[in-house]
Amino acid sequence: MSSVYCGPPNWAVTAWRFLPGGGLDGGFASSGTLLADGVSGGRIDLVVDVLGVACHDLLVGSVETGARDLNGDLWAPDAAGSAPADLLGGAGTAGYDGAIAGGGHDLFAAAVLSGGRVWIAGGAAADTSPIHYRVTVWKLDLDGDKDPSFKADGVWSSSRHA
Amino acid sequence: MPDPGFGVGGLAITADSAATRAGDFGLALVRHADGSLLLAGVAAR
């Protein structure tokens, strides 16, 4: 008898650290696996990219902060799965809303590191509808704060949306 | 070709991460200078 899932998923941000031989690194988080739920109650928490930053891994993704309301988020586990002091202000994670006032949905697709800044491309909705994504680029510093030297507030969004 | 020096026949399989539901998958991967790997994605809870 088969079964199907009903309702929305409940995803937690997850990272697995493997030793060169393929075994999970038992010194990383819990037996090699780090589970990080986002904001309490959020169900759609995911990682879309990983960057090597200051000898640590920087995970880029989104968390659900309300009913289908995604915000951008970063996580920085060190080799033990703990929060390193030299990234994201030592907090281990940093979240922020999108570019557009009232925008309810921010979803990242890719990130690159250049000049001590993290460039992230994705989409931000101009209202609370997730079908109204605008192409968006964020420029962040290594604390996860938007860099005001890029456009007005560290964010650029296309002016056109469906 | 799969690398026989990695996992079993080149394949490493982890246990379910959150135990209660299937649906764990990796979306991004980075290789460190010491040869270790970090795979990141989601686990269904």
N, CA and C atoms of all chains as a GROMACS GRO file, in nm:
protein
  621
    1MET      N    1   0.085  -0.119   0.000
    1MET     CA    2   0.000   0.000   0.000
    1MET      C    3   0.089   0.124   0.000
    2SER      N    4   0.061   0.211  -0.090
    2SER     CA    5   0.143   0.330  -0.098
    2SER      C    6   0.087   0.440  -0.010
    3SER      N    7   0.169   0.542   0.013
    3SER     CA    8   0.124   0.656   0.091
    3SER      C    9   0.174   0.783   0.025
    4VAL      N   10   0.110   0.892   0.053
    4VAL     CA   11   0.151   1.021  -0.001
    4VAL      C   12   0.157   1.120   0.112
    5TYR      N   13   0.240   1.225   0.093
    5TYR     CA   14   0.245   1.332   0.191
    5TYR      C   15   0.136   1.434   0.159
    6CYS      N   16   0.068   1.481   0.260
    6CYS     CA   17  -0.033   1.584   0.244
    6CYS      C   18   0.011   1.708   0.320
    7GLY      N   19  -0.025   1.824   0.269
    7GLY     CA   20   0.011   1.947   0.337
    7GLY      C   21   0.151   1.990   0.301
    8PRO      N   22   0.193   2.106   0.352
    8PRO     CA   23   0.324   2.158   0.317
    8PRO      C   24   0.435   2.076   0.383
    9PRO      N   25   0.556   2.086   0.330
    9PRO     CA   26   0.668   2.015   0.393
    9PRO      C   27   0.709   2.085   0.521
   10ASN      N   28   0.789   2.016   0.599
   10ASN     CA   29   0.854   2.079   0.714
   10ASN      C   30   1.002   2.049   0.703
   11TRP      N   31   1.074   2.139   0.641
   11TRP     CA   32   1.215   2.119   0.616
   11TRP      C   33   1.300   2.195   0.718
   12ALA      N   34   1.405   2.132   0.763
   12ALA     CA   35   1.504   2.197   0.847
   12ALA      C   36   1.634   2.210   0.768
   13VAL      N   37   1.702   2.323   0.788
   13VAL     CA   38   1.835   2.339   0.729
   13VAL      C   39   1.926   2.229   0.782
   14THR      N   40   1.997   2.162   0.693
   14THR     CA   41   2.078   2.048   0.734
   14THR      C   42   2.212   2.052   0.662
   15ALA      N   43   2.318   2.016   0.735
   15ALA     CA   44   2.451   2.003   0.675
   15ALA      C   45   2.514   1.873   0.723
   16TRP      N   46   2.573   1.802   0.630
   16TRP     CA   47   2.644   1.680   0.661
   16TRP      C   48   2.792   1.703   0.628
   17ARG      N   49   2.881   1.666   0.720
   17ARG     CA   50   3.025   1.682   0.695
   17ARG      C   51   3.089   1.544   0.684
   18PHE      N   52   3.152   1.522   0.569
   18PHE     CA   53   3.212   1.393   0.541
   18PHE      C   54   3.365   1.403   0.552
   19LEU      N   55   3.426   1.297   0.606
   19LEU     CA   56   3.571   1.284   0.604
   19LEU      C   57   3.614   1.245   0.462
   20PRO      N   58   3.743   1.261   0.430
   20PRO     CA   59   3.786   1.229   0.293
   20PRO      C   60   3.750   1.087   0.249
   21GLY      N   61   3.740   0.994   0.341
   21GLY     CA   62   3.706   0.857   0.306
   21GLY      C   63   3.558   0.831   0.290
   22GLY      N   64   3.475   0.931   0.315
   22GLY     CA   65   3.331   0.915   0.294
   22GLY      C   66   3.250   0.894   0.419
   23GLY      N   67   3.316   0.872   0.533
   23GLY     CA   68   3.241   0.858   0.658
   23GLY      C   69   3.200   0.994   0.713
   24LEU      N   70   3.090   0.997   0.786
   24LEU     CA   71   3.050   1.122   0.849
   24LEU      C   72   3.152   1.162   0.955
   25ASP      N   73   3.182   1.291   0.963
   25ASP     CA   74   3.279   1.345   1.059
   25ASP      C   75   3.212   1.355   1.196
   26GLY      N   76   3.246   1.264   1.284
   26GLY     CA   77   3.183   1.262   1.416
   26GLY      C   78   3.214   1.382   1.502
   27GLY      N   79   3.315   1.461   1.464
   27GLY     CA   80   3.347   1.581   1.540
   27GLY      C   81   3.264   1.702   1.500
   28PHE      N   82   3.179   1.684   1.400
   28PHE     CA   83   3.097   1.796   1.349
   28PHE      C   84   2.955   1.782   1.403
   29ALA      N   85   2.911   1.880   1.479
   29ALA     CA   86   2.774   1.886   1.532
   29ALA      C   87   2.736   1.754   1.598
   30SER      N   88   2.626   1.695   1.557
   30SER     CA   89   2.578   1.570   1.618
   30SER      C   90   2.610   1.454   1.525
   31SER      N   91   2.720   1.385   1.553
   31SER     CA   92   2.760   1.269   1.472
   31SER      C   93   2.774   1.301   1.324
   32GLY      N   94   2.819   1.422   1.295
   32GLY     CA   95   2.845   1.460   1.156
   32GLY      C   96   2.732   1.533   1.089
   33THR      N   97   2.620   1.550   1.156
   33THR     CA   98   2.503   1.614   1.095
   33THR      C   99   2.456   1.732   1.179
   34LEU      N  100   2.437   1.843   1.112
   34LEU     CA  101   2.386   1.963   1.179
   34LEU      C  102   2.244   1.990   1.132
   35LEU      N  103   2.152   1.997   1.225
   35LEU     CA  104   2.014   2.033   1.195
   35LEU      C  105   1.987   2.169   1.255
   36ALA      N  106   1.939   2.261   1.175
   36ALA     CA  107   1.911   2.395   1.225
   36ALA      C  108   1.774   2.438   1.177
   37ASP      N  109   1.676   2.431   1.264
   37ASP     CA  110   1.544   2.481   1.228
   37ASP      C  111   1.552   2.633   1.223
   38GLY      N  112   1.473   2.692   1.143
   38GLY     CA  113   1.474   2.837   1.132
   38GLY      C  114   1.392   2.901   1.241
   39VAL      N  115   1.323   3.003   1.207
   39VAL     CA  116   1.236   3.070   1.301
   39VAL      C  117   1.132   2.971   1.351
   40SER      N  118   1.100   2.979   1.478
   40SER     CA  119   1.007   2.883   1.537
   40SER      C  120   0.878   2.874   1.457
   41GLY      N  121   0.841   2.755   1.421
   41GLY     CA  122   0.718   2.736   1.345
   41GLY      C  123   0.737   2.736   1.196
   42GLY      N  124   0.850   2.785   1.149
   42GLY     CA  125   0.875   2.786   1.006
   42GLY      C  126   0.893   2.646   0.953
   43ARG      N  127   0.839   2.622   0.836
   43ARG     CA  128   0.843   2.488   0.780
   43ARG      C  129   0.933   2.478   0.657
   44ILE      N  130   0.960   2.591   0.592
   44ILE     CA  131   1.034   2.586   0.466
   44ILE      C  132   1.170   2.651   0.489
   45ASP      N  133   1.262   2.576   0.548
   45ASP     CA  134   1.396   2.625   0.578
   45ASP      C  135   1.494   2.544   0.494
   46LEU      N  136   1.570   2.610   0.411
   46LEU     CA  137   1.653   2.536   0.318
   46LEU      C  138   1.782   2.610   0.286
   47VAL      N  139   1.882   2.535   0.242
   47VAL     CA  140   2.010   2.589   0.198
   47VAL      C  141   2.017   2.574   0.047
   48VAL      N  142   2.064   2.678  -0.021
   48VAL     CA  143   2.077   2.670  -0.166
   48VAL      C  144   2.222   2.679  -0.212
   49ASP      N  145   2.313   2.725  -0.126
   49ASP     CA  146   2.452   2.737  -0.170
   49ASP      C  147   2.543   2.737  -0.047
   50VAL      N  148   2.668   2.702  -0.068
   50VAL     CA  149   2.769   2.705   0.039
   50VAL      C  150   2.893   2.774  -0.016
   51LEU      N  151   2.945   2.869   0.060
   51LEU     CA  152   3.068   2.940   0.024
   51LEU      C  153   3.175   2.911   0.127
   52GLY      N  154   3.302   2.911   0.082
   52GLY     CA  155   3.413   2.904   0.175
   52GLY      C  156   3.455   3.046   0.212
   53VAL      N  157   3.439   3.082   0.340
   53VAL     CA  158   3.465   3.219   0.385
   53VAL      C  159   3.547   3.215   0.514
   54ALA      N  160   3.664   3.281   0.512
   54ALA     CA  161   3.746   3.294   0.633
   54ALA      C  162   3.766   3.158   0.700
   55CYS      N  163   3.800   3.058   0.619
   55CYS     CA  164   3.827   2.922   0.668
   55CYS      C  165   3.703   2.855   0.728
   56HIS      N  166   3.585   2.906   0.699
   56HIS     CA  167   3.461   2.843   0.745
   56HIS      C  168   3.368   2.825   0.625
   57ASP      N  169   3.262   2.752   0.650
   57ASP     CA  170   3.159   2.737   0.548
   57ASP      C  171   3.047   2.836   0.577
   58LEU      N  172   3.000   2.903   0.474
   58LEU     CA  173   2.888   2.996   0.488
   58LEU      C  174   2.772   2.940   0.407
   59LEU      N  175   2.666   2.903   0.476
   59LEU     CA  176   2.548   2.846   0.412
   59LEU      C  177   2.449   2.957   0.380
   60VAL      N  178   2.397   2.956   0.259
   60VAL     CA  179   2.305   3.060   0.213
   60VAL      C  180   2.170   2.996   0.184
   61GLY      N  181   2.064   3.054   0.236
   61GLY     CA  182   1.933   2.997   0.210
   61GLY      C  183   1.821   3.085   0.255
   62SER      N  184   1.712   3.022   0.291
   62SER     CA  185   1.593   3.096   0.332
   62SER      C  186   1.527   3.024   0.448
   63VAL      N  187   1.453   3.100   0.527
   63VAL     CA  188   1.370   3.043   0.632
   63VAL      C  189   1.230   3.101   0.619
   64GLU      N  190   1.134   3.023   0.663
   64GLU     CA  191   0.995   3.070   0.662
   64GLU      C  192   0.966   3.134   0.797
   65THR      N  193   0.930   3.261   0.793
   65THR     CA  194   0.906   3.334   0.918
   65THR      C  195   0.758   3.345   0.950
   66GLY      N  196   0.675   3.313   0.859
   66GLY     CA  197   0.530   3.317   0.880
   66GLY      C  198   0.467   3.228   0.777
   67ALA      N  199   0.341   3.246   0.751
   67ALA     CA  200   0.273   3.161   0.656
   67ALA      C  201   0.329   3.186   0.516
   68ARG      N  202   0.414   3.097   0.470
   68ARG     CA  203   0.475   3.106   0.337
   68ARG      C  204   0.550   3.237   0.316
   69ASP      N  205   0.603   3.296   0.422
   69ASP     CA  206   0.680   3.420   0.414
   69ASP      C  207   0.827   3.385   0.435
   70LEU      N  208   0.903   3.385   0.326
   70LEU     CA  209   1.043   3.347   0.332
   70LEU      C  210   1.132   3.469   0.349
   71ASN      N  211   1.229   3.458   0.437
   71ASN     CA  212   1.333   3.559   0.450
   71ASN      C  213   1.467   3.496   0.417
   72GLY      N  214   1.561   3.576   0.372
   72GLY     CA  215   1.695   3.527   0.350
   72GLY      C  216   1.763   3.496   0.482
   73ASP      N  217   1.854   3.400   0.479
   73ASP     CA  218   1.926   3.367   0.601
   73ASP      C  219   2.063   3.310   0.565
   74LEU      N  220   2.157   3.328   0.656
   74LEU     CA  221   2.292   3.274   0.644
   74LEU      C  222   2.322   3.194   0.770
   75TRP      N  223   2.403   3.088   0.753
   75TRP     CA  224   2.450   3.011   0.867
   75TRP      C  225   2.600   2.989   0.850
   76ALA      N  226   2.675   2.987   0.962
   76ALA     CA  227   2.819   2.970   0.955
   76ALA      C  228   2.866   2.868   1.059
   77PRO      N  229   2.855   2.740   1.030
   77PRO     CA  230   2.909   2.641   1.123
   77PRO      C  231   3.060   2.626   1.104
   78ASP      N  232   3.134   2.615   1.215
   78ASP     CA  233   3.277   2.585   1.202
   78ASP      C  234   3.295   2.433   1.194
   79ALA      N  235   3.420   2.387   1.201
   79ALA     CA  236   3.447   2.245   1.182
   79ALA      C  237   3.382   2.158   1.288
   80ALA      N  238   3.345   2.219   1.401
   80ALA     CA  239   3.276   2.144   1.507
   80ALA      C  240   3.125   2.160   1.499
   81GLY      N  241   3.079   2.245   1.406
   81GLY     CA  242   2.936   2.271   1.397
   81GLY      C  243   2.891   2.385   1.487
   82SER      N  244   2.987   2.453   1.549
   82SER     CA  245   2.955   2.565   1.638
   82SER      C  246   2.966   2.696   1.561
   83ALA      N  247   2.928   2.806   1.627
   83ALA     CA  248   2.932   2.937   1.564
   83ALA      C  249   3.073   2.996   1.575
   84PRO      N  250   3.140   3.024   1.464
   84PRO     CA  251   3.272   3.087   1.471
   84PRO      C  252   3.259   3.235   1.507
   85ALA      N  253   3.359   3.287   1.577
   85ALA     CA  254   3.352   3.425   1.625
   85ALA      C  255   3.371   3.527   1.514
   86ASP      N  256   3.436   3.485   1.404
   86ASP     CA  257   3.474   3.583   1.302
   86ASP      C  258   3.378   3.588   1.183
   87LEU      N  259   3.261   3.527   1.196
   87LEU     CA  260   3.160   3.536   1.090
   87LEU      C  261   3.023   3.563   1.154
   88LEU      N  262   2.943   3.641   1.086
   88LEU     CA  263   2.806   3.668   1.129
   88LEU      C  264   2.799   3.718   1.273
   89GLY      N  265   2.900   3.794   1.313
   89GLY     CA  266   2.902   3.851   1.447
   89GLY      C  267   2.908   3.748   1.558
   90GLY      N  268   2.951   3.627   1.524
   90GLY     CA  269   2.961   3.522   1.625
   90GLY      C  270   2.828   3.457   1.659
   91ALA      N  271   2.722   3.497   1.589
   91ALA     CA  272   2.588   3.446   1.622
   91ALA      C  273   2.558   3.312   1.555
   92GLY      N  274   2.637   3.276   1.453
   92GLY     CA  275   2.613   3.151   1.384
   92GLY      C  276   2.510   3.160   1.274
   93THR      N  277   2.423   3.261   1.281
   93THR     CA  278   2.324   3.280   1.177
   93THR      C  279   2.286   3.426   1.170
   94ALA      N  280   2.243   3.469   1.054
   94ALA     CA  281   2.197   3.607   1.036
   94ALA      C  282   2.086   3.607   0.933
   95GLY      N  283   1.976   3.666   0.967
   95GLY     CA  284   1.863   3.673   0.875
   95GLY      C  285   1.827   3.817   0.847
   96TYR      N  286   1.761   3.837   0.735
   96TYR     CA  287   1.722   3.973   0.700
   96TYR      C  288   1.610   3.965   0.598
   97ASP      N  289   1.531   4.069   0.596
   97ASP     CA  290   1.421   4.074   0.502
   97ASP      C  291   1.473   4.123   0.368
   98GLY      N  292   1.387   4.122   0.272
   98GLY     CA  293   1.428   4.155   0.137
   98GLY      C  294   1.434   4.303   0.110
   99ALA      N  295   1.441   4.332  -0.017
   99ALA     CA  296   1.468   4.469  -0.058
   99ALA      C  297   1.346   4.556  -0.057
  100ILE      N  298   1.233   4.498  -0.079
  100ILE     CA  299   1.116   4.577  -0.114
  100ILE      C  300   1.024   4.589   0.006
  101ALA      N  301   0.986   4.708   0.036
  101ALA     CA  302   0.898   4.728   0.151
  101ALA      C  303   0.774   4.643   0.137
  102GLY      N  304   0.743   4.571   0.238
  102GLY     CA  305   0.625   4.487   0.237
  102GLY      C  306   0.644   4.355   0.167
  103GLY      N  307   0.760   4.335   0.106
  103GLY     CA  308   0.785   4.210   0.036
  103GLY      C  309   0.783   4.093   0.132
  104GLY      N  310   0.707   3.992   0.098
  104GLY     CA  311   0.691   3.881   0.190
  104GLY      C  312   0.774   3.761   0.156
  105HIS      N  313   0.842   3.761   0.042
  105HIS     CA  314   0.907   3.638  -0.001
  105HIS      C  315   1.044   3.669  -0.059
  106ASP      N  316   1.145   3.610  -0.001
  106ASP     CA  317   1.282   3.628  -0.047
  106ASP      C  318   1.344   3.491  -0.062
  107LEU      N  319   1.386   3.460  -0.181
  107LEU     CA  320   1.439   3.327  -0.206
  107LEU      C  321   1.570   3.340  -0.283
  108PHE      N  322   1.674   3.276  -0.233
  108PHE     CA  323   1.805   3.289  -0.293
  108PHE      C  324   1.832   3.174  -0.388
  109ALA      N  325   1.916   3.200  -0.486
  109ALA     CA  326   1.948   3.096  -0.583
  109ALA      C  327   2.097   3.070  -0.594
  110ALA      N  328   2.181   3.172  -0.574
  110ALA     CA  329   2.324   3.153  -0.590
  110ALA      C  330   2.398   3.264  -0.519
  111ALA      N  331   2.524   3.236  -0.483
  111ALA     CA  332   2.603   3.335  -0.411
  111ALA      C  333   2.749   3.323  -0.451
  112VAL      N  334   2.822   3.433  -0.447
  112VAL     CA  335   2.966   3.433  -0.471
  112VAL      C  336   3.031   3.525  -0.369
  113LEU      N  337   3.159   3.501  -0.343
  113LEU     CA  338   3.234   3.584  -0.249
  113LEU      C  339   3.335   3.665  -0.328
  114SER      N  340   3.342   3.795  -0.300
  114SER     CA  341   3.438   3.882  -0.368
  114SER      C  342   3.469   4.001  -0.279
  115GLY      N  343   3.598   4.026  -0.255
  115GLY     CA  344   3.639   4.144  -0.180
  115GLY      C  345   3.581   4.151  -0.039
  116GLY      N  346   3.568   4.038   0.026
  116GLY     CA  347   3.514   4.039   0.162
  116GLY      C  348   3.366   4.066   0.168
  117ARG      N  349   3.299   4.051   0.056
  117ARG     CA  350   3.154   4.069   0.050
  117ARG      C  351   3.090   3.946  -0.013
  118VAL      N  352   2.968   3.921   0.025
  118VAL     CA  353   2.893   3.810  -0.031
  118VAL      C  354   2.786   3.867  -0.123
  119TRP      N  355   2.789   3.826  -0.248
  119TRP     CA  356   2.688   3.866  -0.345
  119TRP      C  357   2.589   3.753  -0.360
  120ILE      N  358   2.464   3.784  -0.350
  120ILE     CA  359   2.360   3.682  -0.356
  120ILE      C  360   2.257   3.722  -0.460
  121ALA      N  361   2.220   3.628  -0.544
  121ALA     CA  362   2.116   3.652  -0.644
  121ALA      C  363   1.995   3.566  -0.613
  122GLY      N  364   1.879   3.620  -0.636
  122GLY     CA  365   1.757   3.544  -0.612
  122GLY      C  366   1.636   3.624  -0.650
  123GLY      N  367   1.534   3.613  -0.568
  123GLY     CA  368   1.412   3.686  -0.596
  123GLY      C  369   1.351   3.741  -0.469
  124ALA      N  370   1.283   3.854  -0.482
  124ALA     CA  371   1.208   3.911  -0.370
  124ALA      C  372   1.073   3.955  -0.425
  125ALA      N  373   0.969   3.924  -0.351
  125ALA     CA  374   0.836   3.961  -0.396
  125ALA      C  375   0.804   4.103  -0.352
  126ALA      N  376   0.734   4.174  -0.439
  126ALA     CA  377   0.700   4.313  -0.409
  126ALA      C  378   0.576   4.325  -0.322
  127ASP      N  379   0.511   4.214  -0.298
  127ASP     CA  380   0.396   4.215  -0.208
  127ASP      C  381   0.392   4.078  -0.141
  128THR      N  382   0.281   4.042  -0.088
  128THR     CA  383   0.278   3.917  -0.013
  128THR      C  384   0.250   3.795  -0.102
  129SER      N  385   0.245   3.815  -0.231
  129SER     CA  386   0.221   3.702  -0.320
  129SER      C  387   0.353   3.645  -0.371
  130PRO      N  388   0.377   3.517  -0.353
  130PRO     CA  389   0.503   3.459  -0.399
  130PRO      C  390   0.514   3.452  -0.550
  131ILE      N  391   0.407   3.480  -0.624
  131ILE     CA  392   0.418   3.476  -0.770
  131ILE      C  393   0.471   3.607  -0.825
  132HIS      N  394   0.494   3.706  -0.737
  132HIS     CA  395   0.538   3.837  -0.783
  132HIS      C  396   0.686   3.861  -0.757
  133TYR      N  397   0.765   3.759  -0.774
  133TYR     CA  398   0.909   3.776  -0.754
  133TYR      C  399   0.969   3.876  -0.852
  134ARG      N  400   1.060   3.957  -0.800
  134ARG     CA  401   1.146   4.039  -0.885
  134ARG      C  402   1.288   3.982  -0.877
  135VAL      N  403   1.360   3.989  -0.987
  135VAL     CA  404   1.501   3.951  -0.984
  135VAL      C  405   1.573   4.045  -0.888
  136THR      N  406   1.650   3.990  -0.796
  136THR     CA  407   1.709   4.071  -0.688
  136THR      C  408   1.853   4.028  -0.662
  137VAL      N  409   1.939   4.126  -0.632
  137VAL     CA  410   2.078   4.100  -0.595
  137VAL      C  411   2.105   4.169  -0.462
  138TRP      N  412   2.164   4.096  -0.369
  138TRP     CA  413   2.201   4.150  -0.239
  138TRP      C  414   2.354   4.155  -0.229
  139LYS      N  415   2.408   4.258  -0.162
  139LYS     CA  416   2.550   4.264  -0.128
  139LYS      C  417   2.559   4.274   0.025
  140LEU      N  418   2.625   4.175   0.085
  140LEU     CA  419   2.631   4.167   0.231
  140LEU      C  420   2.776   4.166   0.277
  141ASP      N  421   2.799   4.214   0.399
  141ASP     CA  422   2.931   4.198   0.459
  141ASP      C  423   2.936   4.065   0.535
  142LEU      N  424   3.048   4.034   0.596
  142LEU     CA  425   3.064   3.904   0.659
  142LEU      C  426   2.992   3.893   0.793
  143ASP      N  427   2.929   4.001   0.836
  143ASP     CA  428   2.838   3.992   0.951
  143ASP      C  429   2.695   3.963   0.905
  144GLY      N  430   2.675   3.960   0.774
  144GLY     CA  431   2.542   3.935   0.721
  144GLY      C  432   2.461   4.061   0.703
  145ASP      N  433   2.525   4.177   0.722
  145ASP     CA  434   2.452   4.304   0.705
  145ASP      C  435   2.460   4.350   0.560
  146LYS      N  436   2.354   4.414   0.514
  146LYS     CA  437   2.353   4.465   0.377
  146LYS      C  438   2.452   4.581   0.365
  147ASP      N  439   2.528   4.582   0.255
  147ASP     CA  440   2.633   4.680   0.233
  147ASP      C  441   2.573   4.802   0.163
  148PRO      N  442   2.566   4.916   0.231
  148PRO     CA  443   2.502   5.034   0.172
  148PRO      C  444   2.579   5.095   0.056
  149SER      N  445   2.702   5.047   0.030
  149SER     CA  446   2.777   5.100  -0.084
  149SER      C  447   2.719   5.049  -0.216
  150PHE      N  448   2.636   4.947  -0.211
  150PHE     CA  449   2.572   4.893  -0.331
  150PHE      C  450   2.429   4.945  -0.338
  151LYS      N  451   2.402   5.023  -0.438
  151LYS     CA  452   2.271   5.089  -0.451
  151LYS      C  453   2.240   5.166  -0.323
  152ALA      N  454   2.117   5.179  -0.288
  152ALA     CA  455   2.085   5.262  -0.172
  152ALA      C  456   2.104   5.188  -0.040
  153ASP      N  457   2.072   5.060  -0.040
  153ASP     CA  458   2.074   4.988   0.086
  153ASP      C  459   2.127   4.846   0.074
  154GLY      N  460   2.215   4.825  -0.025
  154GLY     CA  461   2.274   4.693  -0.040
  154GLY      C  462   2.193   4.596  -0.124
  155VAL      N  463   2.087   4.646  -0.185
  155VAL     CA  464   1.997   4.557  -0.259
  155VAL      C  465   1.954   4.624  -0.390
  156TRP      N  466   1.946   4.543  -0.495
  156TRP     CA  467   1.887   4.590  -0.620
  156TRP      C  468   1.779   4.492  -0.662
  157SER      N  469   1.665   4.544  -0.703
  157SER     CA  470   1.557   4.460  -0.757
  157SER      C  471   1.512   4.516  -0.890
  158SER      N  472   1.474   4.428  -0.980
  158SER     CA  473   1.419   4.473  -1.107
  158SER      C  474   1.288   4.545  -1.083
  159SER      N  475   1.255   4.635  -1.172
  159SER     CA  476   1.134   4.714  -1.155
  159SER      C  477   1.012   4.645  -1.212
  160ARG      N  478   1.034   4.535  -1.281
  160ARG     CA  479   0.925   4.471  -1.352
  160ARG      C  480   0.885   4.343  -1.279
  161HIS      N  481   0.758   4.324  -1.265
  161HIS     CA  482   0.710   4.198  -1.211
  161HIS      C  483   0.572   4.168  -1.268
  162ALA      N  484   0.536   4.041  -1.260
  162ALA     CA  485   0.409   3.999  -1.320
  162ALA      C  486   0.293   4.057  -1.243
  163MET      N  487   3.420   0.772  -1.315
  163MET     CA  488   3.419   0.647  -1.237
  163MET      C  489   3.403   0.679  -1.088
  164PRO      N  490   3.322   0.606  -1.019
  164PRO     CA  491   3.315   0.625  -0.873
  164PRO      C  492   3.451   0.598  -0.809
  165ASP      N  493   3.485   0.675  -0.708
  165ASP     CA  494   3.611   0.660  -0.637
  165ASP      C  495   3.595   0.553  -0.529
  166PRO      N  496   3.660   0.437  -0.545
  166PRO     CA  497   3.641   0.331  -0.445
  166PRO      C  498   3.698   0.368  -0.308
  167GLY      N  499   3.777   0.475  -0.303
  167GLY     CA  500   3.831   0.519  -0.174
  167GLY      C  501   3.734   0.605  -0.095
  168PHE      N  502   3.619   0.632  -0.152
  168PHE     CA  503   3.520   0.716  -0.085
  168PHE      C  504   3.396   0.633  -0.054
  169GLY      N  505   3.361   0.626   0.073
  169GLY     CA  506   3.243   0.551   0.114
  169GLY      C  507   3.255   0.404   0.075
  170VAL      N  508   3.148   0.348   0.024
  170VAL     CA  509   3.146   0.209  -0.022
  170VAL      C  510   3.130   0.212  -0.174
  171GLY      N  511   3.236   0.181  -0.243
  171GLY     CA  512   3.230   0.184  -0.389
  171GLY      C  513   3.206   0.322  -0.444
  172GLY      N  514   3.250   0.424  -0.372
  172GLY     CA  515   3.235   0.561  -0.419
  172GLY      C  516   3.109   0.629  -0.374
  173LEU      N  517   3.029   0.561  -0.292
  173LEU     CA  518   2.900   0.616  -0.250
  173LEU      C  519   2.893   0.621  -0.098
  174ALA      N  520   2.859   0.737  -0.046
  174ALA     CA  521   2.840   0.751   0.099
  174ALA      C  522   2.693   0.778   0.125
  175ILE      N  523   2.632   0.697   0.206
  175ILE     CA  524   2.490   0.714   0.239
  175ILE      C  525   2.478   0.739   0.389
  176THR      N  526   2.408   0.844   0.424
  176THR     CA  527   2.389   0.874   0.566
  176THR      C  528   2.254   0.821   0.611
  177ALA      N  529   2.239   0.810   0.740
  177ALA     CA  530   2.109   0.774   0.795
  177ALA      C  531   2.013   0.891   0.780
  178ASP      N  532   1.884   0.863   0.791
  178ASP     CA  533   1.788   0.972   0.790
  178ASP      C  534   1.825   1.070   0.901
  179SER      N  535   1.812   1.197   0.872
  179SER     CA  536   1.858   1.297   0.967
  179SER      C  537   1.756   1.327   1.075
  180ALA      N  538   1.631   1.329   1.038
  180ALA     CA  539   1.530   1.366   1.136
  180ALA      C  540   1.443   1.249   1.177
  181ALA      N  541   1.474   1.134   1.124
  181ALA     CA  542   1.419   1.007   1.171
  181ALA      C  543   1.273   0.982   1.136
  182THR      N  544   1.190   1.083   1.144
  182THR     CA  545   1.047   1.054   1.135
  182THR      C  546   0.994   1.050   0.993
  183ARG      N  547   1.059   1.119   0.901
  183ARG     CA  548   1.005   1.123   0.766
  183ARG      C  549   1.118   1.113   0.664
  184ALA      N  550   1.086   1.057   0.551
  184ALA     CA  551   1.182   1.060   0.442
  184ALA      C  552   1.182   1.200   0.380
  185GLY      N  553   1.284   1.231   0.306
  185GLY     CA  554   1.285   1.360   0.237
  185GLY      C  555   1.406   1.443   0.270
  186ASP      N  556   1.523   1.381   0.283
  186ASP     CA  557   1.646   1.454   0.305
  186ASP      C  558   1.720   1.463   0.172
  187PHE      N  559   1.763   1.584   0.136
  187PHE     CA  560   1.842   1.593   0.014
  187PHE      C  561   1.940   1.708   0.020
  188GLY      N  562   2.054   1.688  -0.046
  188GLY     CA  563   2.159   1.789  -0.050
  188GLY      C  564   2.141   1.879  -0.171
  189LEU      N  565   2.172   2.007  -0.152
  189LEU     CA  566   2.157   2.104  -0.259
  189LEU      C  567   2.286   2.177  -0.292
  190ALA      N  568   2.384   2.170  -0.204
  190ALA     CA  569   2.510   2.242  -0.228
  190ALA      C  570   2.623   2.165  -0.161
  191LEU      N  571   2.740   2.174  -0.222
  191LEU     CA  572   2.854   2.095  -0.174
  191LEU      C  573   2.980   2.180  -0.184
  192VAL      N  574   3.064   2.172  -0.080
  192VAL     CA  575   3.194   2.240  -0.084
  192VAL      C  576   3.300   2.143  -0.035
  193ARG      N  577   3.417   2.146  -0.099
  193ARG     CA  578   3.528   2.060  -0.060
  193ARG      C  579   3.632   2.144   0.012
  194HIS      N  580   3.679   2.095   0.126
  194HIS     CA  581   3.778   2.167   0.206
  194HIS      C  582   3.919   2.124   0.165
  195ALA      N  583   4.018   2.205   0.210
  195ALA     CA  584   4.158   2.178   0.173
  195ALA      C  585   4.206   2.044   0.227
  196ASP      N  586   4.149   1.996   0.337
  196ASP     CA  587   4.192   1.867   0.393
  196ASP      C  588   4.121   1.748   0.329
  197GLY      N  589   4.041   1.773   0.228
  197GLY     CA  590   3.971   1.666   0.159
  197GLY      C  591   3.833   1.636   0.213
  198SER      N  592   3.798   1.695   0.325
  198SER     CA  593   3.664   1.672   0.378
  198SER      C  594   3.561   1.750   0.295
  199LEU      N  595   3.436   1.711   0.309
  199LEU     CA  596   3.327   1.771   0.231
  199LEU      C  597   3.216   1.818   0.322
  200LEU      N  598   3.155   1.928   0.286
  200LEU     CA  599   3.033   1.970   0.354
  200LEU      C  600   2.920   1.970   0.252
  201LEU      N  601   2.818   1.892   0.280
  201LEU     CA  602   2.699   1.886   0.197
  201LEU      C  603   2.586   1.953   0.274
  202ALA      N  604   2.517   2.045   0.212
  202ALA     CA  605   2.410   2.118   0.281
  202ALA      C  606   2.282   2.111   0.200
  203GLY      N  607   2.172   2.107   0.270
  203GLY     CA  608   2.043   2.101   0.205
  203GLY      C  609   1.931   2.104   0.306
  204VAL      N  610   1.842   2.005   0.299
  204VAL     CA  611   1.729   2.003   0.390
  204VAL      C  612   1.706   1.861   0.441
  205ALA      N  613   1.642   1.855   0.555
  205ALA     CA  614   1.592   1.728   0.609
  205ALA      C  615   1.447   1.748   0.646
  206ALA      N  616   1.362   1.655   0.607
  206ALA     CA  617   1.220   1.665   0.641
  206ALA      C  618   1.200   1.625   0.786
  207ARG      N  619   1.114   1.699   0.852
  207ARG     CA  620   1.090   1.671   0.994
  207ARG      C  621   0.947   1.628   1.015
   0.00000   0.00000   0.00000
